[in-house]
Amino acid sequence: MNRLYNSMEPRVMDDDMLKLAVGDQGPQEEAGQLAKQEGILFKDVLSLQLDFRNILRIDNLWQFENLRKLQLNNNIIEKIEGLENLTHLVWLDLSFNNIETIEGLDTLVNLEDLSLFNNRISKIDSLDTLVKLQVLSLGNNRIDNMMNIIYLRRFKCLRTLSLSGNPISEAEDYKMFICAYLADLVYLDFRRIDDHTKELAEAKHQYSIDELKHRENLMQARLEEEQAQREELEKHKTAFVEHLNGSFLFDSMYAEDSEGNKLSYLPGVSELLETYKDKFVIICVNIFEYGLKQQEKRKTELDTFSECVHEAIQENQEQGKRKIARFEEKHLSSLSAIREESELPNIEKMILECSADISELFDALMMLEMQLVEQLEETINMFERNIVDMVGLFIENVQSLYPFCNDLPPWGGATEPPGLSWPLDKRMFHRV
């Protein structure tokens, strides 16, 4: 079932091996000779075949950044590693090796075809990022738990699966179970799944499938909700008002005050504290809403700035193109005349005229570039002034709300509730 070490000495994937493989698999005859003379850049290689070389460890592939297809089958590789930079990889063959664990594939987000046939794998996992996976070959391994099939439901593009030769393939319900739980699968163990088989499998496992789908929908809804909350929090952070749309700030500060907690057990203090909290939260919410509005204004200012910069660059480029086009139009006939002219003095005169026009064009283009630089500097300075003014006004208005906190406490005129000496200004405005 597994590939054994042979009598050959294990080999290392060094530069010599890689250069030899690239040279052997590259263009041949005249094109090949030219490529060898000029040197083949590893970053230009799209396909690499390294099978039957007794390779023990994957290494030195970081330069093959544009590789699409990689064959490492029929070696003695024990661990999937060294593939982090191959982010464009579409096809990967690691069959007939000694791999025990699926790992090291997280960055291969474009992978569509993965073969791990005839290894020592006992569990299907660590493939989460391979969202484009269409073909997965895991035959002749040690997978013995049918629950591994449930894991594969997340791969919506998976159409071909091979698991023959694993302990689970001996199970009585093997084919029906897979057809039921992987409804979009087209080929199983190199055979097409017919519609009748799919219908029988669905009917047999309908209750379990419906229950699983319900759990999956709940999980998906929770994930989407968490994602929405993260995005919302990021938006609030950008506006410098995170956690101010509720009682988080008050609760977090009060939680650190052990003396304040003791006071809350005194008669009447709890009610007074709740009143203080309500008014404090109102101020926080006001700051929160004001911060979001100001962030929208800053965003509008940024969008306007970006638009101005883009328009300035585009207009400058158009002017340059027009000047170059006029130059080309003027001198197209001059170049033909120079080629046809036989008298040296006339040729020299024409060349001098062209040189003068080239210098004039150069000066005109440099002038355009200087104008663009000055225009951009002025735009940037104006943008900086506007942003500084907006941020300053934002801080001033937010801080103007803070003194009202001192008017809130129902503690008999004290500026702060007994035992609650909070540095509100530092805590509230540490990011503003």
N, C-alpha and C positions, 0 to 999 in steps of 0.2 A: 504493500500500500504506500509506503514512504520510500523516498529516494535515500539510498545508503551512501556513505562515503566510499569512494572507489580508491584504487591504488595511487591515483595521481595526487600530487601535492596540492593542497588548497591554494587558490590564487587570489591576489589582491587586485582590485580595480584601480590601477595606477594610470598615469598619463600615457605610458607606452602602449598599454592594452587598448585604451580608448582611441588613440591616434591610429593604431593599426586597424581597429574595427571600422572607424570612420573612413579610412582610406580604402579598405576592401569593399565597403558598401557604397562608396561614392561613385561619381561618374568615371567611366573607363575610357580607354583609347586616348585621343588627343585631349579631350576635355578633362580626363582624369590626370594626365600628365601636367596640364596647365594648373589644375587645382593643387597638385602636390608641390609644384614649384612655388606657387603663391602662398600656399598654406591654407588649410581648411579651418575656419573659425568654428568652434564647438557651438557657439550661439546660433549658427546658421543651420545646424543639423536638425532635421525634422523627424527622422526615424533612426533608431539605433538597435542593432541586434547583437546581444551578448549571451547567447544560449550555448550550452555544452562547453563551458570554459572552466568548470570546477571553481566558480567564484563562491567564496565563503561569506563575504560581507559587501553590501552595497556602499559604494564610496565614490568621491570625486566626480559626481554628476552635476555639481552646482553650476557649471558653465553652460550646460545644455538647457538654457532657460526657455528656448522656444520649441523644445522637443514635443512631438505629438504622439509618437508611438515608441514603446520601449519593451524589448523582449529580454527577459532574464530567466527564462524557463530552463529546466534541466541543468541546474547548478546545485550547490549544497548550502544555499542561503538559509540562515536560521532566524533572521530578524528583518522585518521591513523597516528600513531607515534610509536616510540620505536622499530622500525624494522631495524635500521641502520646497526647493526652487523650481520644480517641474510643474508649475501651475497651469501650463497649457496642455498637459498630457491628456490624451483622449483614450488611449489604448495601452493597457499594462498587462503583461503576461508574467506571472510569477509561479507558474505551474511547475510541478516536479522539483520541489525544493524541500527543505526541512523546517518550514515555518510553523510555529505552534500558535501564535497569537496575531490577530488582525490589528495592526497599529501603524502609525507613521504615514497615514494617508490624508490627514486633515486638510492639507493645503491643495489637494488635487481636485478642486471644485469643478473642473471641466471633464473629469473622467466619465466615460460612457461605457467602456468595456473593461472588465476586470476578471482575470483568470487566476485563481488560487488552487487549481485542480491538483490533486495528489500531493498534499502536504500533511501536517499533523494538527490541523485546526479543530478545536472541539466546540467553539462558540462563535456565532455570528454577531459581531458588534463593532463599534468604533468606525462605522461607515457613515455617520450622520451627515457629514458635509458633502457627500457625493450625491447631490440632489439630481444630477443628470444621468445617473447610472441606468443603463438600459440592459446590459448583459452581465450576469454574474455567474461564474463557474466555480463551484465549491465541491465538485465530485471527488470521491476517494479521499475523504478526510475522516475526522473522528466525531462528527456532530451527531449527538444521540438524543437531543431534547427537541421535541416538536415545537416548543415555545419559541425557538429561534425563528420560526416562520412568521410569527406575529411581529417581530422586529422589522421584517422586510416590508411590512405594509406602508411604512413611511416613504418608500421610494416609488413615487407616482409614475416614473418613467420606465420602471423595470418591466421588461417584456420577455426576457429569456433567462431561465434559471436552471442550473445543473446541480443536483445533489445526490445523484446515484453513486453507490459505493460507500455511503455513510451509514451508520447504524440506523438512522431514522428511516432510510429508504426501505428497510425490511419491515416496517410497521404496516399492519393490515390496512389502515386508513390513510396511508402516506399520500397517495395521489389525490384522493378526495379532499383531504384536509387542506393541501396546498391550493388546489383549484378553488376551494371555497374562500379561503382567507386572502388569497392573492388573485382577486377576480380579473384583474387587467393583464395577467400573465398570458402570453401567447404560446411560448414553448417551454416545456418541462422535460429535462433530461433528453434534449435533442429531438423531441417529438412534439408536434403541434397538438394543442389541446382543443378537442372538438367541442362544439356548442352543446351537444347532448351531455357530455361529461360535466361541463360547467353547470348545467341546469340541475343535474343529479346532486352535485356537490353542494350547490347553494341550498337546495331543498333539505339535504341531510343536516346541514349545519346552520340553518336559518336562524334559529333561536339564539345560538351563541354569537353569530355574526351581528345580529341586531343589538344584542347587549354590548358587544365590543364597540360597535359604531357609536352607540350612545355615550360610552365612556370616552371615546376618542373625541367626540364633539364637545363634551364638557371640558376635556383637557385643552382642546384647541381654543375654546372660548376663554378659558382662564389665561392661556398664553397671550392671546390677543389683548385681553384686558390689561395684563401686566405690561405688555409692550406699549399700549396706549398710555399707561400711567408713567412709564419711563420717558416717553416722548413729551408728555405734558410737564413732567418735572424738569426735563432739559430746557423746555421753553421758559419755565419759571426761573431757572438758573440764569438763563440769558438775560432775563429782565431783572435779575438780582432780587427776586421776591419769593424764592422757594420756601415752602412751608409757612407762608404768611396768610394763606387762605383758610385758616382755622385756628385751633388752639395749640398747635404744636409748639410755638415759641414760648408761650406762657407755661405750658406743661413741662417743657424741657428745663426751663429755668427754675421752676418751683420744685421739680423733682430733686434737684441738687441741694435744696435748702432743708436740712434736717430740722432746724429750729422752727421753720415755717410749718412743717408737717405736724410738729408737736402742738403748735398754737391752734391748728385747725380743729383740735378736739375740744377746745374751750367753748363754753356755751355761746352761741350766736356768731362765733367767728366763721364757721363754715358757710353760713348764709352770706355774710359780708364778703368772704373770699369769692364766692360764686358771682356776686354782683360786680366785684372788681374785675374778675376774669371776663365776664360778658362785655364790659366796657373796653377792656384791653383788647379783646379779640376784634371788636368793631374797628378799632384803630388799625390793627394789623390787616384786616380785610380792606380797609380804605387804602392803606399803603400798597397792598397787593394789586388792587384794581388800577390804582394810579400808575404803578410800575409797569403793568401790561400795556397801558395806553402809551406811556412814554417809550416803551420798547418798540411799539409799532411805528412811532414817529422816527426813532433812530433807524429802524429798518427801512423806512421810506427814504430817509436821508442817504443811507448806504446804497439803495437801489438807484437813486438819482445820480449819485456819485459814479457808480459803475457804468450807468448809461452814458453819462457825459464823457467818461474816459474812452468808452468804446466808440462813441461817435467821433471824438477828436482823432483817435487813431485811424478810424476808417476814412474820414475826410482827408487826413494827411496822406494816407496811402493812395487814395484816388487821385489827388493832385500829383503825386509822384508818378503814378502810372500814366497820367495824361502827358506829363512832360517827357517821359521816356518814349511814349508812342509818337509824339511829334518829332522827337529826335530820330527815331527809326524811320519814320516816313520821309523825313528830309534827306537822310543819308543812304537810303536804300539804293537810289539811283547813283549816288556818288561812289558807292562801293563797286558797282558794276562798271562805272566809268574808269575807276582806277585800274581794274583788272584789264580793261580793253586798251588803256593808254600805253603807248610804247615809248614815249619820250620821258626820260628820267626827270628833267626839271619840272615837267607838268605833273608827274606823279608825286614829287616831293611837295609841290605847291598844294595839291589836293589833300595830301596827308596832313600838312600843317593846318589847313582849314578844318579838317576833321578833328585834329587834336585840340584846336581852339574850341570847337563846339563841344567836345567831350569834357573839357575843363569847365566850360560854361554850364553844362548839364550837371557835373559834379558839384559845382558851387550852388546851383539851384536846389539840388537834393539835400545838400548839407544845410542850406538855409531852412528848408522845410523841416528837417530833423530838429534844428535849434528852435524853431517856432513851436513844434510839438512839445519839446522839453519844457519850454517856458509856459505853454498852455497847461500842461499837466501839473507843473509845480504850482501854478496859480489855483488850479482846481483842487489839488491836494491840500493846500494851505486853507482854502475856503472850507473844505470838508472838515479839516481838523478844528477850525474855529467853531463851526456849527456844532460838531459833536461835543467839544469841550463845553460850550454854552449849554447844550441840552443836558449833559451829565451834571454840570454844576447846578442847573435849575432843579434837576431831579433830586439831587442830594439836599439842596436847600429846602425844598418843599417837603421831603420826607422827614428831615430833621425838625421842621417846624411842627410836625404832628406829634413828635415825641414829647415835648413839654406838657401836652395835655394829659399824659399819663400821670403827672404829678397832681393833677386836679381830680383824679379818679378815686383815690383810696378813701374808703369809709372808715378811717381809723381815727376819728376825732381831730382832723386837721393836720395830722402828720403827713409829711411829704412822701413817706414810704411806709408800707405796712410793717408793724413790729416784726423783727426777725428776718425781714426780706430785703436785704441790702443788695439789690441786683444792679450790676453795671449794664443797664439796658442799652446805653448808647454804643458801647463796644460790641455787645452781642448782636444788636439789631443791624448795625451798620458796618460790620466788619468786612462786607463784600461790596458795599456801595461806593 
